[in-house]
Amino acid sequence: MVAKNTLSTSPPYAVEGALRQLGANLKTARLRRNLTLRDVSGKLGAGVRAIADAEKGKPTTGVAVYVGLLWAYDLLGPMDDLADPAGDVEGLALAESRERARSRTPGVLDNDF
């Protein structure tokens, strides 16, 4: 039995909204550059339908299409900061709380063989 990917069929509201907003932003970027779906699909090597689906924010569209569109529109720079571990306040706090307060004292070595 194959498990269904519920993230693709019914993502959390925040995820769905973020994808929809990203798609709308990508469509605006394409239109401002006076590019057609066919122009962009040719540059990326992806189908016209994949580009259109990304612009609709469909969760079944591969992440490579979204990132490829960002590249095509020269908007890839902000990806460097996306999920940067240095900016993960919660993750850093959790990691710090798990660190040992002190290290274990090493055993005394002797020369008794």
C-alpha positions, 0 to 999 in steps of 0.5 A, a space after each residue: 500500500 502506497 502512503 499518500 503525501 498529505 502535504 501535496 493534497 492538503 498542506 497546512 494553511 500557512 504552507 498553502 498561503 506561502 506557496 500561493 504568494 510565491 506563485 503570485 510573486 513569480 507571475 508578477 516577475 515574469 510579466 514585468 519582464 514581458 516574458 511568456 510562459 513559453 519563454 520561461 519554460 524554454 529557459 528552464 527546460 521545464 514544461 509550460 504547465 509546470 511554470 503555470 502550476 508554480 505561478 498558481 502555487 500548486 504544492 505538487 510542483 517540484 521545488 526545482 521549478 520554483 527555485 529555477 524560476 527565481 534563478 530565471 528572474 535573477 531573484 535567487 540571492 535571498 535563497 542564501 538566507 533561507 533556513 540559514 542555521 545562524 538565524 534559527 533562533 529556536 534551533 540555536 536555543 535548543 542546541 544550547 540547552 543540550 550542551 553539557 555544562 562541563 566536560 567529563 573529567 578524564 581518568 588518571 593514566 598510570 604506567 602500571 602495565 
